[in-house]
């Protein structure tokens, strides 16, 4: 007997939420299917009703995390930068950005996973450039790299004061970059 589609969708969402959190905390190699399913409160057997492999789950978890973040992002570019480069984002256990939290892990993965990461990067860069869906300009790329790099470095260091200073410096730099870019577009 097949599950109702609503229950199937809820189960899939629980698996993705667990995978998003665990992968952003530990990376691909630090998480097993059993750990994801246990965290989701489900059995390993249920995994294969939703995903073919751990690799597929990883790629979908990256996309899912990005969509959840996008749903919470404010419309204002300045506010997006402020929230992204904040201690709250850095310390978040749920809803962390896969661009920053998985940046070094992604480089070790296959083409499918790297394509997922690249697509998410391009979408966010397009939003920062003021034209979602368009090719990101150099200013938007600089801003996004400053944001992602700032969060990644702040997360990697173990000095809380220095991490906060890194976030603040990157936040000021990203806001200045956006302001300068906006002025140039108006001219």
N, C-alpha and C positions, 0 to 999 in steps of 0.2 A: 504494500500500500504506500503510495507516494505521499510525502508531506504536503500540506497546503503551502502555496507559494509564499504566503505571508510568514509562516514559520520558517521556511527555508531561507527567506531573505533575512529574518532576524538572526538566525544561526550564523549565516555568512557574515553579517555585520559584527556579531560578537567575536568571531574568529579574526576578522580584519582589525578590530579595535585592539585585541590582545597582541596580534602580530605587529601592529604599528608601534605600540608601546615597547614591546620586548625588543624588536629590531632596532629602534632608535636608541635604546639603552645599551644593547650588547652587540649589535651588528649581525650580519648573516651567519657567520660561523659560530657565534656565541648563543644561538637559539636553535632548539630542535622543534620538530613538529609536535612531539609529545608535550614540550613545555608550553607551546602556543595553545594547544588544545586543553591542557590542564588549566591554564590561566583563563580560558574561555568557559571552563566548566563543562567540557565536552570530551568525548572519547576520540582516540586517534582514528578509529574507523569512520567517524563522521567527517573527518577532514577530506577524505577522498570523494565525498559527495559534492564538494565545493571546489576543490583544487586538484590539479594533476600532480603538482610537485611543490616542494618548498620554494624553489626558484620562482614559480608562478605566483605563489602567495607573497613572496617578497616584492615582486614587481607591482602586484595589486595593492599591497599594503602601502607602498610609496605613493601611488596614485591616490589612494583613499585618504592618507594623511594630508596630502596636499589639498584635496577637495574640502576636507574638514577645516583646514586652516583658512582656506579661501572664504568659506562660509562665515568665519568669524572676523575676517579682515574688514576694517573700516573703509569707507569710500575714499577718504582723503589719503593721498600718498604720504604726506607728512605724518599722519597718525599711524599709518602702516609701518613706517620706518621706526617711529618711537616705540610701538608695541613689539616689533620684531627684535629690536636691539634693546631689550629690557631684561632686567633680572628675572621678572616673572616668566618670560619666555624661556630663558636659560634654565630655570629651575623646574619648568613644567614637566610632569611625568606623562601627561596626556596632551595631545595636540602639538607636539614638537614638530618643527619643520624638518622633513627628511633631507632638504637641500643642505642644511648645516650639520645636522646630527649624524648623517651618514656619508658625508662628503668623501672621507678616505676609504670607507668600505665599498662604496659604489665603484671606484676606480679598479677594484679587483674583480668585478663581476662581468658577466657575459653581455653580449650586444643588446639583448632584449631589456635587461635591467638598466643598462646605460642609456638606451633610447628613452625609457620611461623617465629617467632623471633629466635628460636633456629636454624633453617635451615640457616638463614641469618648470624647469629653469627658464625656457623661452617664454612660457605663458606669464610667469611672474615678471620677467624683464620687460615684456610688452606692456604690462600694467604700470610698471614704474615709468615707462616712457610715455605714458598717457594715451597709448593707442593699443588696447588689448587686441590680440589677434594679428598684429602687424609685426614685421621684423624689428627686433629691439635695436635702438640706436646705441652708439658707443657710450653715451652718458648713462643710459639705463643699465647697460652691462657693468659699467664701473660702480654704479650705486649698488646693484645686486651683489656683485662680488665683495664689496665692502661690507654689506650686511651679512652675507653667508659666512664670509671669512671671520668677521668680528664675533659672531656667535660661536663658530667652530673653535676659534682660539680661546675665547672666554670659557668655553666648556672644558677645554683641555687643561687649562692651568689650574693649580690648586691653591691659589692665593685669591681669596674672595674680593679683597680690595682692588687688586690688580685687574681681576676679571671685570669688576664694575667700571674701572677706568677705561679698559679696552672697549667695552660696550658704549660708554659715553663718548669716547673719541670717535668711534665708528659712526655713532648716531649723528654727531655734529658734522662729520665729513659727508655722510650720506645726505643729510638735510641741506648742507651747503651745495652739494653737487646738484640736487634736484632744483634748488632755487636758481642756480646759475643756468641750468638747462632750460628752465621755464622762461627765464629772461631772454635767452637766445632765441627761443621759439617765437617770442612776441616781437622780436626785432625784424 
